[in-house]
Amino acid sequence: MAEAVVTSVLEEALRQASERIAKKITEGKKLTSIDVIILLLDQINRRIDDTNRRIDDLNTSLNKRIDDLSASLNKRIDDTNRKIDDLKEEVRLLKQEVSSIKSDIINLLKGRLTGT
């Protein structure tokens, strides 16, 4: 919180000093070394602000791409889980059918062995 206030105050001070220096330039007055340093600091501050804005935009874009990818992967995982569940059910049904056929064969063999 305090950092944001200090940054805001410094930005405003730089802006006002730059306006004062710009007025000095339009009046044809000579700039001091401090004036030039203030102008350089103002330009550096603006570039930092632009860079921060670009980083924020890139971060937002990257987060959106990550969210989209996550949603896509979750859908694929859900589809795969559904297919696995379907296969489990098919295997269960096949196991029942094989068990039934096995029982039928055992009964047939018993019948042939006993002669009935």
N, C-alpha and C positions, 0 to 999 in steps of 0.2 A: 504494500500500500504506500509506504513512505517513498519507496523507489519510484513509483509511478508519479507521485507528486513532484519529486525532485526532477525527474526527467521532463515532466510537463513544464515546470518553471524554467528549466534550462533551455528547452526548445523555444519557449516564448521569449526569453532573454535574447537568444540568438536571432530570432525573427526580428525583434525590435531593433537590435544592433545592426542587423543587415539592412533594414529599411533606412536607418539613420545614415549608414555608410553609402547606400544607394543615392540618397539625397545629396550627400557630400559630393559624390561623383557627378551628378547632374549639374551641380553648381560649379563644377570645375576645380574643386578644392583638392589638395594633395592628400593622399592616404598615408596614414602612419603604418608602421609595421604591425601594430595591434589590430588596426582595421583590416589589413590583409589576412592576418591570422584568424580573425573573427569570420571573415568571408570564407576562408578555407574550412573552418570548423562547421560553418553552416552547410557548405556543400557536402562535407563528409557525413554530417548528420542526415541530410536528405538522401544520400546514397544508402546509408544504413537503413533508413526507413523504407526505401524502395526494395532493398534486398530482403528485409524482414517481411514485407508484403508478398514478395515473390515466394519466399519460403513458406509463408502461411498458405498461399494459393496452392503450392505444390503439395503441402501436407494435406490439405483438404482433398485435393485430387487423388492423392495416394490412398488416403483413408477410404474414399469412395470406391476405388478399385479393389481394395482389400475386402470391403464389405460385399461388393458384387461377387468377388471370387469366393468368398466364404459362403454366400447364399447358393452359388452354383455348386460348390462342393457338398454342401449339406443336402441339396436336392439329389445329387448323384449318390451320396451315401444312403439316403432314404430309399432311392430306387433299388440300390444293391441289396439293402436289407429286405425289401419287399420280395426281390427275386430269391434271396436265400430262404425266406419264410415259405415261398411257393415251392421251392425245391424240397424243403424239409417235409412239407405236406405230401408231396409226390412220393418221397422215399417212404414215409409212414404208410401210405396206401399200398405201395409196392410190397413192403414188408408184410402187410396184412394178407395181400394176395398170395405171396409166396408161402406164407404160413398156412393159408387155406389149401393151396395146392399140395403142400407137404402132407397135411392131414389127410387129404383125399387119397394120395398115393399110399400112405401108410395103411389106410383102411382097405384099399384095393389089394395090397400085398397080404394083409391079414386074411382077407377073404379068400384069396388063392391058396394061401398056406393051410387054412383050415378047411378048405374045400366047399365053402358056402357061397 
